[in-house]
Amino acid sequence: MTQSGSEDSLRRTLGLGDAVVVGLGSMVGAGVFVVLGPAARAAASGLLLALGAAAVVAYCNAMSSARLAVVHPRSGGTYVYGRERLGEFWGYLAGWSFVVGKTASCAAMALTVGAYVWPEQAHSVAVAAVVALTAVNYGGVQKSARLTRVIVVVVLMVLAVVVIVCLRSAAADAGGPGPGLELGLPSGAGGVLQAAGLLFFAFAGYARIATLGEEVRDPARTVPRAIALALGITLVVYVAVAVAALSVLGPGGLGNASAPLADAVRAAGVPELVPVVRVGAAVAALGALLTLVLGVSRTALAMARDRHLPGVLAAVHPRSQVPHRAELAVGAVVATLAATVDVRGAIGFSSFGVLAYYAIANAAAWTLSPAPAARIVPAVGLVGCVVLAFALPGVSVAVGAAVLAIGAAAYGVRRWRTARRREQ
């Protein structure tokens, strides 16, 4: 396999700030504007408990990923970790879960952009967004990181305004008839777990940091620090936004809102901010789409290097030093999905795939040290991933399991054909 310094290797150009921004662009964009409503519908007044449960599992996964990234600082994330620590099949299954699930997520983010920018032409806008961001990624990872930095700043500013407006309104109405902030358990703990599984989708952005391991300077130090910082900042943002939205809408209103944060500022008595929130949502989805395409193409690169995907996708552009064929292929598939199907309901399916991906990451991290203390975090992460995956809506579990089975079958057929060729 080709290593650093050859024409197939990627250039290490990203620093700590760039890596943190890539993670924030994925997590903040995907979570606050997309998942908060469905999670509130599932958890009701247990939304904050669900957020905490998702954060605990995400923390365990992040620490496992960080430890693995130090030992294996190459592009591909858990595809590489699973292959090196558990065997070729598990690495392949992780890569399959990531590529398939996140490709659907890319289309969902593109359609989110279309829905906020021009609802009547959502599919056309989605395709245009995919084409534009694929072109940005094609130009080099540094350009992608710079654009993501701008997107993150804009989104965080919009969210700060939402939080301030909602909390001021809640404070002014304290003791009045407003919904207020309700805490506690919903009608069943299953709702909290299902919401946590959906919210986990929003925390999965740090995977993009790990998949960029071959393009980060001093990955042994940078990747673990970037993962911890991005996850911590995102959790603070999520808690603040969830509390603010619940304080003016209540769990019922938040769960039934088609555009939760726009409805929240309207309920707070500042309807003139609704367009600002809509722009912020579109920009956030663009940021998530940018980094999703970035991460999927890097995993496709790693799998193509090992011939689990067509070998032509392993090419690295000699000038921009990006996996240009993988990026074009991913962009084409996402654009096709965005043009032909509505995949906004794919959050559950994507969550199932990502949880399977991180279950393998935790199993791989378990092998790093025989010390019982070192195995606590990966053990909690592994159990948490399995529990949250099967707490998702039944359709998501069924489709996700079927897709994993198809991937496993394809791997088995490939291995059988390879063995037959060797025998001949």
C-alpha positions in Angstrom: 0.0 0.0 0.0 1.3 3.4 -0.9 2.5 5.6 1.9 3.5 9.2 2.4 5.7 10.7 -0.1 4.4 8.8 -3.1 2.1 10.1 -5.8 -0.9 8.3 -4.3 -0.4 9.9 -0.8 -2.3 12.9 0.4 -0.6 16.1 1.6 -0.6 16.9 5.3 -1.9 20.5 5.3 -4.5 20.7 8.0 -3.8 22.1 11.5 -5.7 21.8 14.7 -8.1 24.7 13.9 -8.9 23.3 10.5 -9.6 19.8 11.9 -11.9 21.2 14.6 -13.8 23.3 12.1 -14.3 20.3 9.8 -15.9 18.5 12.8 -18.0 21.5 13.8 -19.2 22.0 10.3 -20.6 18.4 10.2 -22.1 18.2 13.7 -23.6 21.7 14.1 -25.1 21.7 10.6 -26.6 18.3 10.8 -27.9 18.4 14.3 -29.6 21.5 15.4 -31.7 22.2 12.2 -32.5 18.7 11.2 -32.7 16.3 14.2 -34.0 18.3 17.1 -37.7 18.1 16.0 -37.8 14.3 15.4 -35.9 13.7 18.6 -38.4 15.9 20.6 -41.3 13.9 19.1 -39.7 10.6 20.3 -38.5 11.8 23.7 -41.1 14.5 24.6 -40.0 16.0 28.0 -37.0 13.6 28.0 -35.2 15.4 25.2 -32.3 16.7 27.3 -31.9 13.2 28.8 -31.7 11.8 25.3 -29.2 14.5 24.3 -27.1 13.4 27.3 -27.3 9.7 26.4 -26.2 10.5 22.8 -23.3 12.6 24.1 -22.1 9.8 26.4 -22.0 7.3 23.5 -20.5 9.9 21.2 -17.8 10.7 23.8 -16.8 7.0 24.1 -16.7 6.7 20.3 -14.7 9.9 20.1 -12.1 8.6 22.6 -11.9 5.2 20.9 -11.5 6.9 17.5 -8.8 9.3 18.9 -6.7 6.4 20.3 -7.0 4.5 17.1 -6.1 7.5 15.0 -2.8 7.8 16.9 -1.9 4.3 16.1 -3.2 4.3 12.5 -3.0 8.0 11.2 -4.2 7.3 7.7 -7.3 8.2 5.6 -10.3 5.9 6.0 -11.2 6.1 9.7 -12.8 3.0 11.1 -12.4 1.2 7.8 -8.7 1.2 8.4 -9.0 0.6 12.2 -11.3 -2.4 11.8 -9.1 -3.9 9.1 -5.9 -3.5 11.1 -7.3 -4.5 14.5 -10.1 -7.0 13.8 -9.6 -8.3 10.3 -10.4 -7.4 6.7 -14.1 -8.2 6.9 -14.8 -5.9 9.8 -12.9 -3.1 8.2 -14.9 -3.6 5.0 -18.2 -3.7 6.9 -17.3 -0.4 8.7 -16.4 1.2 5.4 -19.6 -0.1 3.8 -21.7 1.2 6.6 -20.1 4.6 6.4 -20.2 5.1 2.7 -23.8 3.9 2.2 -25.2 5.7 5.3 -23.4 8.9 4.7 -24.1 9.0 1.0 -27.8 9.1 2.0 -27.0 11.8 4.6 -25.4 13.9 1.9 -28.5 13.7 -0.2 -30.6 14.6 2.9 -28.4 17.7 3.6 -28.6 18.8 0.0 -32.4 18.5 0.1 -32.5 20.5 3.3 -30.6 23.3 1.5 -33.2 23.2 -1.2 -36.2 23.1 1.2 -34.9 26.3 3.0 -33.7 28.2 0.0 -36.4 27.5 -2.6 -39.0 25.0 -1.4 -40.8 24.8 -4.7 -37.5 23.8 -6.5 -35.9 21.9 -3.6 -34.5 19.1 -5.9 -33.0 21.5 -8.4 -31.3 23.6 -5.7 -30.1 20.4 -4.0 -28.4 19.2 -7.2 -26.8 22.6 -7.7 -25.5 22.6 -4.1 -23.9 19.1 -4.6 -22.3 20.2 -7.9 -20.9 23.4 -6.3 -19.5 21.8 -3.2 -18.0 18.9 -5.1 -16.1 21.5 -7.2 -14.9 23.1 -4.0 -13.6 19.8 -2.6 -12.0 19.0 -6.0 -10.0 22.1 -5.7 -8.2 20.9 -2.5 -8.9 20.2 1.1 -7.5 23.5 2.3 -10.2 25.4 0.3 -12.8 23.1 1.8 -11.5 23.8 5.3 -11.5 27.6 4.7 -15.1 27.6 3.4 -16.2 25.4 6.3 -14.7 27.9 8.7 -16.8 30.7 7.3 -19.9 28.5 7.4 -19.3 27.5 11.0 -18.9 31.1 12.1 -22.2 32.1 10.4 -24.2 29.2 11.9 -22.9 29.8 15.4 -23.8 33.5 15.2 -27.4 32.6 14.1 -27.7 30.0 16.8 -26.4 32.5 19.4 -29.1 34.9 18.4 -31.8 32.2 18.6 -30.7 31.2 22.1 -30.6 34.8 23.4 -34.0 35.7 21.9 -35.7 32.6 23.2 -34.2 32.7 26.7 -35.1 36.4 27.0 -38.7 35.7 26.0 -38.8 32.8 28.5 -37.4 34.9 31.3 -40.0 37.7 30.5 -42.8 35.1 30.6 -41.6 33.3 33.7 -44.5 32.4 35.9 -46.9 33.1 33.0 -48.9 30.7 30.8 -46.1 29.9 28.4 -44.8 26.3 28.1 -41.6 26.8 30.0 -38.8 24.3 30.3 -40.1 20.8 31.1 -37.7 18.1 32.3 -38.2 14.5 33.2 -39.0 11.2 31.6 -41.5 10.8 28.7 -44.1 8.1 28.8 -41.4 5.4 28.2 -37.7 5.1 28.4 -37.8 3.7 24.8 -38.6 7.2 23.6 -35.5 8.6 25.2 -33.3 5.8 23.6 -34.9 6.3 20.2 -34.3 10.1 20.4 -30.7 9.4 21.5 -30.2 7.2 18.5 -31.6 10.0 16.2 -29.5 12.7 18.0 -26.4 10.5 17.6 -26.6 11.3 13.9 -25.9 14.9 14.8 -22.8 14.0 16.9 -21.1 11.9 14.2 -19.2 14.8 12.6 -16.0 14.0 14.4 -15.7 11.0 12.1 -14.7 13.4 9.4 -11.7 14.4 11.5 -10.6 10.7 11.7 -11.1 10.1 8.0 -8.8 13.0 7.3 -6.0 11.4 9.3 -3.6 11.4 6.3 -4.1 15.1 5.6 -3.6 16.4 9.2 -0.2 17.7 10.4 1.1 15.7 13.4 -1.9 13.4 13.6 -0.9 11.8 16.8 -1.5 15.0 18.6 -3.9 16.9 16.3 -6.6 14.3 15.7 -7.3 13.4 19.4 -7.3 17.1 20.4 -9.5 18.1 17.5 -12.1 15.4 18.2 -12.3 16.3 21.9 -12.6 20.0 21.2 -15.2 19.7 18.4 -17.4 17.3 20.4 -17.2 19.5 23.5 -18.1 22.7 21.7 -21.0 20.9 19.8 -22.4 19.6 23.1 -22.5 23.0 24.6 -24.2 24.4 21.5 -26.8 21.6 21.4 -27.7 22.0 25.1 -28.1 25.7 24.8 -30.3 25.5 21.7 -32.4 22.7 23.1 -33.0 24.5 26.3 -33.9 27.7 24.4 -36.3 26.0 22.1 -38.0 24.0 24.8 -38.4 27.2 26.9 -40.6 28.8 24.3 -42.2 25.9 22.5 -42.3 23.2 25.1 -41.7 19.5 24.1 -45.0 19.2 22.3 -44.5 22.3 20.2 -40.9 21.5 19.4 -41.8 17.9 18.4 -44.5 19.1 16.0 -42.6 22.0 14.5 -41.6 21.6 10.8 -38.9 24.2 11.2 -38.2 24.1 15.0 -35.8 27.1 15.4 -37.8 29.3 13.0 -40.9 28.4 15.0 -39.0 29.1 18.3 -38.1 32.7 17.3 -41.6 33.3 16.1 -43.0 32.0 19.4 -40.5 34.3 21.2 -42.2 37.3 19.6 -39.5 38.1 17.0 -40.9 36.9 13.6 -38.6 39.2 11.7 -35.7 36.8 12.6 -37.4 33.9 10.8 -35.6 34.7 7.5 -32.3 34.9 9.3 -32.9 31.5 10.8 -33.9 30.1 7.4 -30.6 31.4 5.9 -28.7 30.0 8.9 -30.3 26.6 8.3 -29.4 26.5 4.7 -25.8 27.6 5.4 -25.6 24.9 8.1 -26.8 22.2 5.8 -24.3 23.4 3.2 -21.5 23.0 5.8 -22.7 19.5 6.7 -22.9 18.6 3.0 -19.4 19.9 2.3 -17.7 17.9 5.1 -19.9 14.8 4.5 -18.8 14.6 0.8 -15.2 15.2 2.1 -15.4 12.2 4.5 -17.2 9.8 2.2 -14.7 10.4 -0.6 -11.8 9.6 1.8 -13.3 6.4 2.9 -14.0 5.5 -0.7 -10.4 6.2 -1.4 -9.2 3.8 1.3 -11.6 1.1 0.2 -10.5 1.5 -3.4 -6.9 1.1 -2.4 -7.8 -2.3 -1.1 -10.0 -3.1 -4.2 -13.2 -3.3 -2.1 -14.4 -0.5 -4.5 -13.2 0.0 -8.1 -9.5 0.7 -8.2 -9.9 3.8 -10.3 -11.3 5.6 -7.3 -7.9 5.3 -5.6 -6.3 8.0 -7.8 -5.0 11.2 -6.1 -4.8 14.4 -8.3 -1.1 15.4 -8.7 -1.8 19.1 -8.3 -4.6 19.5 -5.8 -3.6 16.3 -3.9 -7.2 15.1 -3.4 -8.9 11.8 -4.4 -10.5 13.5 -7.3 -12.1 10.4 -8.9 -13.6 9.3 -5.6 -15.0 12.9 -5.0 -16.5 13.0 -8.5 -18.1 9.6 -8.1 -19.6 10.4 -4.7 -20.8 13.8 -6.0 -22.5 12.1 -9.0 -24.3 9.5 -6.8 -25.4 12.1 -4.3 -26.6 14.5 -7.1 -28.6 11.6 -8.6 -30.3 10.8 -5.2 -31.0 14.5 -4.6 -32.6 14.8 -8.0 -34.8 11.7 -7.8 -35.8 10.9 -4.2 -36.7 12.5 -1.0 -34.3 11.1 1.6 -35.1 13.4 4.5 -36.5 10.4 6.2 -33.2 8.7 6.0 -31.9 10.1 9.3 -32.8 6.9 11.1 -31.2 4.7 8.4 -28.0 6.9 8.5 -27.9 6.7 12.3 -28.1 2.9 12.1 -25.2 2.8 9.7 -23.1 5.2 11.7 -23.8 3.3 15.0 -22.7 0.1 13.3 -19.6 1.9 12.1 -18.7 3.1 15.6 -19.5 -0.3 17.2 -16.7 -1.6 15.1 -14.5 1.3 16.1 -15.0 0.5 19.8 -14.4 -3.2 19.2 -11.1 -2.2 17.5 -10.1 0.1 20.4 -10.8 -2.8 22.8 -7.8 -4.6 21.3 -5.3 -1.7 21.9 -4.6 -2.6 25.5 -5.3 -5.6 27.7 -5.6 -3.3 30.8 -9.2 -3.4 32.2 -9.2 0.4 32.8 -8.3 1.0 29.2 -11.2 -1.1 28.0 -14.0 0.6 30.0 -14.6 3.4 27.4 -14.7 1.1 24.3 -16.9 -1.3 26.2 -19.4 1.4 27.1 -19.2 2.8 23.6 -19.8 -0.7 22.0 -22.8 -1.5 24.2 -24.2 2.0 23.7 -24.0 1.8 19.9 -25.8 -1.5 19.8 -28.6 -0.3 22.2 -29.2 2.9 20.4 -29.1 1.2 16.9 -31.9 -1.2 17.9 -33.9 1.5 19.7 -34.3 3.4 16.3 -37.7 3.2 14.5 -38.4 -0.3 13.2 -38.2 0.6 9.5 -34.7 2.2 10.0 -33.5 -1.0 11.8 -34.9 -3.3 9.1 -33.5 -1.3 6.2 -30.1 -0.7 7.9 -29.8 -4.4 8.8 -30.7 -5.3 5.2 -28.1 -3.0 3.8 -25.4 -4.4 6.1 -26.4 -7.9 5.0 -26.1 -6.9 1.3 -22.6 -5.5 2.0 -21.6 -8.7 3.8 -22.9 -10.8 1.0 -21.0 -8.8 -1.6 -17.8 -9.3 0.5 -18.4 -13.0 0.6 -19.0 -13.3 -3.1 -15.8 -11.3 -3.8 -13.8 -13.5 -1.5 -15.2 -16.7 -3.1 -14.3 -15.4 -6.6 -10.8 -14.6 -5.5 -10.3 -18.0 -4.0 -11.6 -19.6 -7.2 -9.2 -17.6 -9.4 -6.3 -18.7 -7.1 -7.3 -22.3 -7.4 -7.3 -22.1 -11.2 
